[in-house]
Amino acid sequence: MHIILCSDNPVIREVVQQSFAERADRLTVCESGMELLAAVKALVADLVILDLESHGLGGLLLASAVQELAPGLRIVAVSLRAEVDTRPLMQRGVPYVRLGADGDASGRAFLAGLAGRSGAVLGASPR
C-alpha cells in the first residue's frame, strides 16, 4: 500500500506515520498542495491523506484536482481543528476525520482501518 500524505503539521505527520507504520509499504510526505499534485501525477498510490490546514491551495480545490488527475484514487481529509467546514468535501465524496491535538484514539483507529483494506477496496487507480 502506498499512501501520499499532504501535511506540513508535525502532529498530523506523526499520527499518520504511527497509524500506518506496519501496514503501508510506502509513505510519501508532501508539505504543500503543489507538491501533492506533482506526486499524484508522478506516482501510483492507493490513498491520499489531505491535511486541510496545509499551506497553499485549499482543501476543496486540492481534492478536486486530485480527483481530476487520478480518478478513483481514494482521498481522506484530516484536520486538527473542529471548526473546519468539511461539507463541500463530503459532498464530493471525500471522508473527513478530525484528529485531536494529541492524535486521539478514534482518529488513529479510523486511519489504521483504512490501511487494513486492499488497494482495490480503497479505489486505487491503475495509472
VOLOZA-633172 format. One line per 10 residues: for each residue x, y, z of N, C-alpha, C. Coordinates in steps of 0.2 Angstrom, whole numbers. Layout:
# residues N
X Y Z X Y Z X Y Z  ... .
# end
This chain:
# residues 127
4 -6 0 0 0 0 4 6 0  3 11 -5 7 17 -5 2 23 -3  4 27 2 0 32 4 4 39 3  0 44 0 3 50 0 0 55 5  4 58 9 1 62 15 3 69 13  -2 74 13 0 81 12 -2 85 18  4 86 22 3 90 28 10 93 30  10 99 32 16 102 35 16 102 42  11 99 45 10 99 53 13 93 56  18 94 60 22 88 63 17 83 67 .
12 86 70 7 81 74 4 77 69  1 79 64 -3 75 59 2 70 56  8 72 54 13 68 51 14 62 56  15 63 62 17 58 67 11 53 68  5 56 68 -1 52 69 -2 47 63  -1 50 57 -2 46 51 4 41 50  10 43 52 16 38 52 15 32 57  12 34 63 11 29 68 5 24 66  0 27 63 -6 23 61 -4 18 55  0 20 51 2 16 45 8 12 46 .
12 13 51 19 10 52 20 3 49  15 -1 51 16 -8 49 12 -10 43  8 -6 41 3 -8 36 5 -5 29  8 1 29 10 4 22 17 2 20  17 0 13 23 -1 10 27 5 9  24 10 8 27 17 6 23 23 8  26 28 11 23 34 13 27 39 10  23 43 6 26 49 3 23 55 6  27 60 9 25 65 13 26 72 8  21 76 7 21 82 4 20 87 9 .
23 93 8 22 99 13 17 104 10  15 103 4 11 108 1 6 105 -4  1 109 -6 -3 106 -11 0 105 -18  4 110 -20 8 109 -26 12 103 -26  15 101 -21 19 95 -20 15 89 -21  9 89 -18 4 84 -18 2 83 -25  0 88 -29 -2 87 -36 4 84 -40  10 86 -39 16 83 -43 16 76 -41  16 74 -35 16 67 -33 11 63 -36  4 65 -36 -1 62 -38 0 61 -46 .
3 65 -49 4 65 -57 10 60 -58  15 59 -53 20 55 -55 20 48 -52  17 47 -46 17 41 -43 10 37 -43  11 31 -42 5 27 -41 3 26 -34  -2 28 -32 -4 27 -24 -11 24 -23  -12 22 -17 -18 19 -15 -22 24 -11  -19 29 -8 -23 33 -4 -20 40 -3  -23 45 -3 -21 52 -1 -24 54 5  -20 56 10 -22 59 16 -21 67 15  -26 71 16 -25 78 14 -27 82 21 .
-22 85 23 -22 90 29 -25 96 27  -31 98 29 -35 103 26 -32 110 28  -27 110 33 -24 116 35 -17 117 32  -15 113 27 -8 113 24 -8 120 20  -2 123 19 -1 129 16 -2 128 8  -4 133 5 -5 133 -2 -13 133 -4  -14 128 -9 -21 128 -11 -26 125 -6  -32 127 -6 -37 125 -1 -39 118 -2  -42 115 3 -44 108 3 -48 106 -2  -54 110 -4 -58 108 -9 -55 108 -16 .
-51 113 -17 -48 114 -23 -43 108 -24  -39 106 -19 -34 101 -20 -38 94 -21  -43 93 -17 -47 87 -18 -50 86 -25  -52 92 -28 -55 92 -34 -49 90 -39  -44 93 -38 -38 92 -43 -35 85 -43  -35 82 -37 -33 75 -36 -38 71 -40  -44 72 -39 -49 68 -42 -49 68 -49  -47 74 -52 -46 75 -59 -40 72 -62  -35 72 -58 -28 69 -60 -28 61 -60  -32 59 -55 -31 52 -53 -38 49 -51 .
-43 49 -56 -50 47 -54 -50 40 -51  -53 39 -46 -54 33 -42 -49 33 -36  -44 37 -36 -39 37 -30 -43 40 -24  -42 36 -19 -46 37 -13 -43 43 -9  -47 48 -7 -44 54 -3 -48 54 4  -44 55 9 -47 56 16 -44 63 18  -48 67 20 -46 74 23 -46 73 31  -41 77 33 -40 77 41 -38 84 43  -39 85 49 -38 92 52 -38 91 60  -34 96 63 -34 96 70 -39 101 73 .
-42 105 69 -47 110 71 -54 107 70  -59 108 75 -66 106 74 -70 111 70  -67 117 69 -71 122 66 -70 122 58  -67 117 55 -66 117 48 -73 115 45  -75 119 40 -81 117 36 -79 112 31  -81 106 32 -80 100 28 -86 98 23  -91 102 24 -97 100 20 -96 99 12  -92 104 9 -91 104 2 -86 98 0  -82 96 4 -78 90 3 -82 84 4  -86 83 9 -90 77 10 -95 77 4 .
-98 82 1 -102 82 -5 -99 79 -11  -92 80 -11 -88 77 -17 -86 70 -15  -88 67 -9 -87 60 -8 -80 59 -4  -77 64 -1 -71 64 2 -73 64 10  -71 58 13 -72 57 20 -68 62 24  -70 63 30 -66 68 34 -65 65 41  -59 66 44 -58 64 51 -55 69 55  -57 71 61 -54 76 65 -49 73 70  -43 75 69 -38 72 74 -37 77 80  -37 74 86 -36 79 91 -29 81 91 .
-27 86 95 -20 88 95 -15 83 97  -18 78 101 -14 73 103 -14 66 99  -18 67 93 -19 61 89 -23 56 92  -29 58 94 -34 54 98 -35 47 96  -37 43 100 -38 36 98 -43 35 92  -48 38 92 -53 37 87 -50 39 80  -47 44 80 -43 46 73 -38 41 71  -34 39 76 -29 34 74 -33 27 72  -38 25 75 -42 19 73 -45 20 66  -47 26 65 -50 27 58 -45 26 53 .
-39 29 54 -33 29 49 -31 22 49  -30 19 54 -27 12 54 -32 7 50  -39 8 51 -44 4 47 -43 5 40  -41 11 38 -40 12 30 -34 8 28  -29 7 32 -23 3 30 -25 -4 29  -30 -7 33 -31 -14 33 -35 -16 27  -37 -11 22 -41 -13 16 -36 -13 10  -38 -17 5 -33 -18 0 -34 -12 -5  -29 -11 -9 -30 -5 -14 -36 -5 -18  -39 -11 -20 -45 -12 -24 -51 -9 -20 .
-51 -10 -14 -56 -8 -10 -56 0 -9  -49 2 -8 -48 9 -7 -49 13 -14  -50 10 -19 -51 13 -25 -45 15 -29  -40 12 -28 -33 13 -31 -34 13 -39  -31 18 -42 -32 19 -49 -26 15 -52  -27 12 -58 -22 8 -61 -19 13 -66  -14 18 -64 -11 23 -68 -4 20 -70 .
# end
